[in-house]
């Protein structure tokens, strides 16, 4: 007996065996998460996607590049949905789409679906992520998704016997480095030593470089700054430490047949059309000079007068209430008196600057500009509006933090400060759950209401 493994994109897969078809982290959008474009590029046939009949869909966690209500909206509502998420409201939102069976997954509790057994395993950040152990056709498969694995889980996985196939997140994303590139060090094009040690422990027969398979917009400088490890880098480094493991690249739509003794190519997914030759790879450039935020903002639509008024209201009124509702630690950079400059960049023209005085968890909008600011946040106005109205996440906002040099004293303090202490980041995202999916649900409801 054999099973067929197919790649959708990013962390999405389909497993088929003896009439049972299960899917993981089903994303049928290109781009997804606002600006994540399939790489290599593809085109979806949505008429065929709507005809898919999965025995079950499993979702590893709530991040929008793994759980998208717009993608789930294409599926038959009788499809059982299993999701690992500690927030009960997400289960409710999926049910509001009309799905009849939506189940919250528990760690280490196996789920039987036809010929498969799927067991969620604990990830390092168990409040967010999970990974999946999949058994079928006599094979033992590990889908790590984009999680990190702690020692206890690694020991458990080691005890499970031989691993026929592991889907491993091969990229180290520079999510914070691109937000503050002036202070970021060049990336090492090396697989983290921790990953190497774990793979040597698990010793998989086949290894697929998985997850983080996307690029940003064609104009984006992120395309040469976000992902430092190429497919070739990954394969070459794995061969050096695990010569008995075969690295198998699966691009979107590509499928393989796998048995206990052999594997080979299988019929590709008929609803995914490649738009470029196979074998495209990532190219990281450590010498790349990032464009200014004004240049980035020129790529986004201009806001209407009401939309800009919405953004200004947030900056002049709402941000105070939100910031002062958040807790702050005594060792925070903002525990001392600081002046924060927030610059909003329109599609064209000069930025609008707001200056705030912050100390501990109090914040006041200053009446005018000052040169004595000690923290700088720049963001395209369109992206801030989209974060407020559509739940856009930090990864795609093109926010820029501290893109200037301050006094020697401030620089010394900033050296040990987490970029995530940024007041705008905290106000937009701290304590906020599911804004992206909630906005999707409202959009879907509105479209359905307007349909004849």
C-alpha positions in Angstrom: 0.0 0.0 0.0 1.2 3.5 -0.7 0.0 7.0 -0.1 0.0 10.2 -2.2 1.4 13.4 -0.7 0.7 16.7 -2.5 1.8 20.3 -1.8 -0.7 23.1 -1.9 1.6 26.0 -0.9 3.4 27.2 2.2 2.3 24.7 4.9 -0.6 23.2 3.0 -0.6 19.5 2.1 -3.0 16.8 1.0 -2.6 13.1 2.0 -4.5 10.5 0.0 -4.7 6.7 0.7 -7.3 4.0 0.0 -10.1 6.4 -0.6 -9.3 8.8 2.3 -8.2 12.3 1.6 -7.0 14.6 4.4 -5.7 18.2 4.1 -3.5 20.3 6.3 -3.5 24.1 6.6 -5.5 24.7 3.5 -4.7 28.0 1.9 -6.3 28.5 -1.6 -5.3 32.2 -1.9 -2.6 33.8 -4.0 -1.5 36.1 -2.5 -2.4 35.0 1.1 -1.9 37.0 4.3 -2.2 40.2 2.1 1.3 40.0 0.5 2.5 36.4 0.5 2.7 35.2 -3.1 3.2 31.5 -4.0 6.7 30.7 -4.9 7.3 29.4 -7.5 4.2 31.3 -8.9 1.0 29.4 -9.5 -2.7 29.9 -10.5 -5.6 28.2 -8.7 -8.6 26.8 -10.5 -11.4 27.7 -8.1 -14.1 25.9 -10.0 -12.2 22.7 -9.3 -11.4 23.6 -5.7 -15.1 24.0 -5.0 -15.6 20.4 -6.0 -12.9 19.0 -3.6 -14.2 16.4 -1.2 -11.8 16.1 1.8 -12.4 13.4 4.5 -11.2 16.0 7.0 -9.1 19.2 7.2 -6.6 19.8 10.0 -5.3 23.3 10.9 -2.2 23.5 13.0 -2.8 27.0 14.5 -4.7 30.2 14.1 -2.1 32.4 12.2 -3.7 33.8 9.1 -1.2 31.9 6.8 -2.6 28.6 8.2 -6.2 29.4 9.0 -8.0 31.6 6.5 -11.7 31.8 6.5 -11.6 32.9 2.8 -9.9 29.7 1.9 -12.2 27.5 4.0 -15.1 29.3 2.3 -14.4 27.3 -0.9 -14.9 23.9 0.8 -18.0 21.7 1.2 -19.6 22.5 4.6 -19.9 18.9 5.4 -16.1 18.6 5.7 -15.0 18.0 9.3 -12.6 20.7 10.5 -10.1 20.0 13.2 -8.1 22.9 14.6 -5.5 23.4 17.3 -6.4 26.7 19.0 -6.9 27.7 22.6 -9.3 30.4 21.6 -12.8 29.1 21.5 -14.1 32.0 19.4 -12.3 30.8 16.3 -14.1 27.5 16.4 -17.3 29.6 16.6 -16.3 31.7 13.6 -15.7 28.6 11.5 -19.1 27.3 12.5 -20.6 30.6 11.4 -19.3 29.8 7.9 -21.7 26.9 8.0 -19.4 24.0 8.7 -21.3 21.3 10.5 -18.4 19.6 12.3 -15.7 21.8 13.9 -13.5 20.3 16.5 -10.8 21.7 18.8 -7.8 19.4 18.9 -6.2 18.2 22.1 -2.5 17.4 22.3 -1.4 13.7 22.0 -5.0 12.6 21.4 -5.1 10.7 18.1 -7.9 11.3 15.5 -8.9 8.5 13.2 -10.0 9.5 9.7 -10.4 6.5 7.4 -7.0 4.9 6.8 -5.2 7.7 8.7 -4.3 8.4 12.3 -3.5 12.0 13.0 -2.0 13.0 16.4 -1.3 16.7 17.4 2.0 17.0 19.2 3.1 19.9 21.4 5.2 22.6 19.9 7.6 24.9 21.8 5.0 27.6 21.9 2.1 25.5 22.9 -0.2 28.5 23.4 -0.1 29.0 19.6 1.4 26.1 17.6 1.1 22.4 17.1 2.7 19.8 14.9 1.2 16.7 13.5 2.2 13.0 13.5 0.4 11.2 10.6 0.2 7.4 10.3 -1.1 5.8 7.1 -0.2 3.0 4.7 2.2 1.7 7.3 4.2 5.0 7.2 5.2 7.4 10.0 5.1 11.0 9.0 5.9 14.2 10.9 4.5 17.6 9.8 6.4 20.2 11.8 4.5 23.0 10.1 6.5 26.1 11.1 7.0 25.2 14.8 10.0 24.8 17.0 10.3 21.6 19.0 11.3 21.4 22.7 13.3 18.6 24.3 10.3 16.8 25.8 8.5 16.6 22.4 11.7 15.6 20.7 12.2 12.7 23.1 8.6 11.6 22.5 9.0 11.8 18.7 12.3 9.8 19.0 10.4 7.0 20.7 7.9 6.7 17.9 10.2 4.7 15.7 11.5 5.3 12.1 10.3 8.5 10.4 9.5 7.8 6.7 8.9 11.5 5.9 9.3 14.8 7.7 7.9 18.1 6.5 10.4 20.5 8.0 10.3 24.4 8.1 13.5 25.1 6.4 13.5 28.9 6.5 14.6 31.3 9.3 12.4 34.3 8.7 13.8 37.8 9.4 10.5 39.3 10.5 11.9 41.8 12.9 15.2 42.5 11.1 13.3 43.9 8.1 11.3 46.2 10.4 14.5 47.7 11.8 17.1 47.1 9.0 19.4 49.9 10.2 20.2 47.8 13.3 20.1 44.3 11.9 23.1 42.2 11.3 23.6 40.2 8.1 22.0 36.8 8.3 23.9 33.5 8.4 22.9 31.3 5.5 23.0 28.3 7.8 20.4 26.0 9.2 20.2 26.6 13.0 22.3 24.2 14.9 19.3 23.2 17.0 17.5 22.1 13.9 20.5 20.0 12.7 20.7 18.3 16.1 17.0 17.5 16.1 17.0 16.1 12.5 20.1 14.0 13.4 18.0 12.6 16.3 15.0 11.8 14.2 17.0 10.6 11.1 14.1 10.7 8.6 14.2 8.7 5.4 12.8 11.6 3.3 12.8 15.3 4.2 10.8 18.0 2.5 11.9 21.6 3.0 8.5 22.9 4.1 6.6 26.0 5.1 7.6 29.6 4.4 7.3 28.9 0.7 6.4 32.4 -0.6 7.6 35.7 -1.8 6.3 39.2 -1.3 5.1 41.7 -3.9 7.3 41.9 -7.1 8.6 45.4 -6.1 9.3 44.4 -2.4 12.9 44.6 -1.1 11.8 41.8 1.3 12.3 39.3 -1.5 16.0 39.5 -1.0 16.0 40.2 2.7 13.3 38.1 4.4 14.5 34.5 3.7 18.3 33.9 3.9 18.4 30.1 3.2 17.9 28.9 -0.3 16.6 25.4 -1.2 20.1 24.6 -2.4 21.6 25.8 0.9 19.2 23.6 2.8 19.8 20.5 0.6 23.6 20.9 0.7 23.8 21.3 4.5 21.5 18.4 5.1 23.5 16.1 2.9 26.6 16.9 4.9 25.1 15.9 8.3 22.5 13.3 7.2 23.8 11.6 4.1 21.3 8.8 4.5 18.3 11.3 4.3 17.0 12.2 0.9 15.8 15.8 0.5 12.7 16.1 -1.7 11.5 19.5 -2.9 7.8 19.8 -3.4 6.6 22.9 -5.2 3.0 23.9 -5.2 0.9 21.3 -7.0 3.6 18.7 -7.0 2.8 15.2 -5.7 4.7 12.0 -4.8 3.6 8.4 -4.1 5.3 7.0 -1.0 5.5 3.4 0.3 7.6 1.7 2.9 10.3 0.9 0.4 10.2 3.5 -2.4 8.8 6.8 -3.6 8.3 8.5 -6.9 6.5 11.3 -8.8 2.7 11.2 -8.9 0.0 13.0 -10.9 0.1 16.7 -9.9 -2.9 18.4 -8.4 -5.2 19.3 -11.4 -6.4 22.6 -9.8 -2.9 24.2 -9.5 -1.2 25.5 -12.6 2.5 26.4 -12.4 3.4 29.8 -14.0 7.1 29.5 -14.0 9.8 26.8 -14.6 10.5 24.4 -11.7 13.6 25.0 -9.6 13.3 28.7 -8.8 15.3 29.5 -5.6 15.6 32.3 -3.0 18.5 34.8 -3.2 19.4 36.6 0.0 21.4 39.8 -0.5 23.2 41.1 2.6 24.3 44.3 0.7 20.8 45.3 -0.2 19.9 48.9 0.8 16.3 49.2 1.9 14.1 51.8 0.2 12.7 54.6 2.4 9.2 54.3 3.8 8.0 57.0 1.4 9.1 54.9 -1.5 7.4 51.8 -0.1 4.2 53.8 0.6 4.0 54.8 -3.1 3.1 51.2 -4.0 -0.2 51.3 -2.0 -3.5 52.9 -2.8 -4.2 56.5 -1.6 -6.7 56.7 1.2 -10.0 58.5 0.8 -10.8 61.5 3.0 -12.9 59.3 5.4 -10.3 56.6 5.5 -7.6 59.1 6.4 -9.9 60.6 9.0 -10.2 57.1 10.5 -6.4 56.8 10.8 -6.0 60.3 12.2 -8.7 59.6 14.8 -6.8 56.5 15.9 -3.5 58.5 16.2 -5.0 61.4 18.1 -7.6 59.7 20.3 -7.8 55.9 20.3 -4.1 55.2 20.7 -4.0 56.8 24.1 -6.8 54.7 25.5 -5.3 51.5 24.1 -1.7 52.2 25.2 -2.8 53.1 28.8 -4.8 49.8 29.0 -1.6 47.8 28.5 0.8 46.6 31.2 4.4 47.7 31.1 7.4 46.0 32.8 9.8 47.9 35.0 12.7 47.1 32.6 10.9 48.4 29.6 12.6 51.1 27.5 9.4 53.2 27.9 9.4 52.9 31.7 11.5 56.1 31.6 10.3 59.4 30.1 10.5 59.1 26.3 9.3 61.1 23.3 8.0 58.9 20.5 7.6 60.1 16.9 5.1 58.4 14.7 5.3 59.2 10.9 2.4 58.2 8.5 3.3 58.1 4.9 0.6 58.7 2.2 0.9 57.3 -1.3 2.3 60.7 -2.4 3.6 63.7 -0.5 5.0 64.4 2.8 4.6 62.3 6.0 2.3 63.4 8.8 4.1 63.3 12.1 2.7 62.7 15.6 4.7 63.2 18.7 3.9 61.6 22.0 5.4 61.8 25.5 5.5 58.4 27.1 6.3 57.3 30.6 5.4 53.9 32.0 1.9 53.3 30.8 0.9 56.9 30.3 1.0 58.6 26.9 0.2 62.2 25.8 0.0 63.7 22.3 2.3 66.7 22.2 1.0 69.9 20.5 3.9 70.3 18.1 7.1 68.7 16.7 10.4 68.3 18.6 13.8 67.1 17.5 14.3 65.4 20.9 12.4 62.2 20.0 13.9 58.9 21.3 11.9 56.4 19.2 10.8 56.5 15.6 8.0 54.5 14.0 7.3 54.9 10.3 4.4 53.2 8.5 2.4 53.7 5.2 -0.9 55.3 6.1 -2.7 52.7 3.9 -1.2 49.9 6.0 -2.2 51.4 9.3 -5.8 51.8 8.0 -5.8 48.2 6.8 -4.6 47.0 10.2 -7.4 48.9 11.8 -10.2 47.9 9.4 -9.1 44.5 8.0 -6.9 43.0 10.7 -3.7 43.2 8.7 -0.8 41.7 10.6 2.6 43.0 11.4 4.5 40.9 8.8 2.9 42.7 5.8 2.6 46.3 7.2 6.1 47.5 6.0 6.5 49.3 9.3 10.0 50.8 9.9 11.4 51.3 13.4 14.3 53.5 14.5 15.6 54.1 11.0 17.8 56.9 12.4 20.7 57.1 14.8 20.1 58.8 18.2 22.5 60.1 20.8 25.2 57.7 22.2 23.2 57.3 25.4 19.9 56.4 23.6 21.8 54.1 21.3 23.3 52.3 24.2 19.8 51.7 25.7 18.3 50.7 22.4 20.9 48.0 22.0 19.1 45.8 24.5 15.5 46.8 23.6 13.1 44.5 21.9 11.6 46.0 18.7 8.3 44.6 19.9 8.2 47.3 22.6 7.3 49.7 19.8 4.1 51.6 21.0 2.3 51.1 17.7 3.0 47.4 17.6 1.8 47.0 21.1 -1.4 49.0 20.5 -2.3 47.2 17.4 -1.4 43.6 18.4 -1.0 43.1 22.1 -4.0 41.2 23.5 -5.7 41.1 20.1 -6.8 37.7 18.8 -8.2 36.8 15.4 -8.6 40.3 14.0 -7.7 39.0 10.5 -10.2 36.1 10.6 -12.9 38.2 12.2 -12.6 40.8 9.4 -12.7 37.9 6.8 -15.9 36.6 8.4 -17.6 40.0 8.3 -16.6 40.4 4.6 -17.9 36.9 3.7 -21.2 37.6 5.5 -21.6 41.0 3.7 -21.0 39.4 0.3 -23.5 36.6 1.0 -26.1 39.1 2.2 -25.7 41.1 -1.0 -25.9 38.0 -3.2 -29.2 37.5 -5.0 
